Amino acid sequence: MRRPWNRSELPVYSLSTTDGKRHNMNICTFVTAISMQPKRFIIGVYKGTFTESLLKQHPRCILQLLSSKQYRLVELLGKKSGHSINKAEKLQDKTGLFHHLLFLQDSCAIILCEAKHWYDTGDHYAVLCDVITYRNLNTDPVLTTELLREKKIISA
């Protein structure tokens, strides 16, 4: 039996960040809406990542709710480091721009956020973000951790 925190089927997101010149995207499953008014999310950002570096330089980001057909992107976005590979270059035929940030065109939805507070929580920061605006892109099924398990991309 799985550990309790791995039993739930969680949505899979990608966080798109920039410093104005360089762009990066990662995979996030530690994401939760935390307030309705104002609309806010807490996003888990792994320490020492290129995402952390860019987000600290430029607090605006796009939280992308991935669609189930994007499951293959997890290998690039979640298992490769932006410190060593230019993910934006590899994804250039799959992206568009929204408020000067790259987004994956096949995502279910994109949410423009601004990082307001960083909380040290262990190996991740819990980043409190205000929602600025959002856009629904399609009605495809959402990518979940369960689908990633079925495809043997993750084991937990």
N, C-alpha and C positions, 0 to 999 in steps of 0.2 A: 504494500500500500504506500502511496506517495505521502510525503510530509504534508501537514495541513496547509501550508502556504503554497504548495504546488498542486493542490486538488482543484482549485478554482480555474475555470476557463477565463483567461484575461484577454482583453483586447491588446493588440500590438500596435504601437505608435512608432514614428520616427520623429526625431527632433532635428530641424534644419537650423543651422547657426551660421553666422558670418562675422567677420571683422571689417567688412566693407570691401575687402579684396579677395580673401579666401573663403570658401564655403565648405561646410561639412554636414553630414547627416549620420545619425546613429539609430540604434533601436532602443526603445523604452517600453518596458512593461510596468515599471513602478510609476504609475500615473493615476491620479484621482482628482475628480472635481471636488473642491473643498468648500466652496461658497456659491450661493445662487445670486446674491446681490451684495457686492459686485461679483460677477462671475470670475472665479479663480480656480486654478489647478495647482496641485503640487506635483512636480516632476522629479523623479529620482535621476540624478546625473552622477555617473561614476567618476570618482576622483582620478585625477591625472590624465584625463582624456583630452583630445583635441576639442571636443564639444565643450568641456568645462572652460578651457582657455578662451575659446571664441565667445562663449556666452558671458564671460566676465568682462570681456572687452566691449561687447555690443549686446546689451540686454534684450533686444528684440529677437524673437525666434518664431518658427512655425512648428507647431505640434501637428503632425500628420497622422490621421487615423488610417492605417493601411487596410487595403482590401485583400481578400483571401487570394486573389490571383497574383499578389505581390510577394508571396512567401519566399520565392527564390532570392529576393533582395536581402534577406536576413544574413546570408553568407557574407555579402559585401558590407552591409551597414552595421551588422552586429558582431562579426567575427574578424574584421580587419580594422586596423587603427588608422584614423585620419592623420596621425603623425607620420605614417609611412606610405600612405597611398592617397592619391587625389580622388576621392569618391565622386566629387562633382564632375570631374572630367569623364569618369567611367559612366556616369548617368546622364550625360548631356542630352541624349536623344529622348530621355524620359521625363525631363523637367521643364518647368515654366518659372516665371517670376511673379511674386506676389509681395508688394511692399518691399522690393529690393532683396527679397530672400528667395532662394530656390525652393520649389516644392515638386513633389512627384505627382505628375498629372493623373495617374490612375488611382490615387488615394481616394478613399471614401469622403473625407472631409479634411479641411485645413483650418487651423486655428492660430491666428496671429496673437502672440502673447508677449508680455514684457516681464522679465525677471525682476522681482522686487526685493526679496529676502532670501538669503542662503542660510541653511541650517545644517551643521555638521552632524550626520547621523551614523557615522561608521565608515564603511567603504564608499558610500554615496553621500552626496549633498541632497537634501530635500529643498528644492527651489520653488518658492511660492511665486506664482506668475499671475498677473492680471490678464484677462482676455480683452483684447482690443477690438477684434472683429473675427468673423469666421466665414467660411464658404463651404457648403455641401457641394461635392463634385459628382457623385454618382450614388446609386442605391445598391451596389454590389455588397455581398456579405463581407463582414469585417474579418480581418485576419485575427486569429486567436492563438494563444499558446497551445491549445489542444490540437489545432491543425499542424503547428510546428512539431508537436510530438508525433502525430500520425505520419508526417513526412520524414521523421527521424532527423530533424534539424536540431532539436533540443531533446534532452533526455529527462530533465527534471519534471 
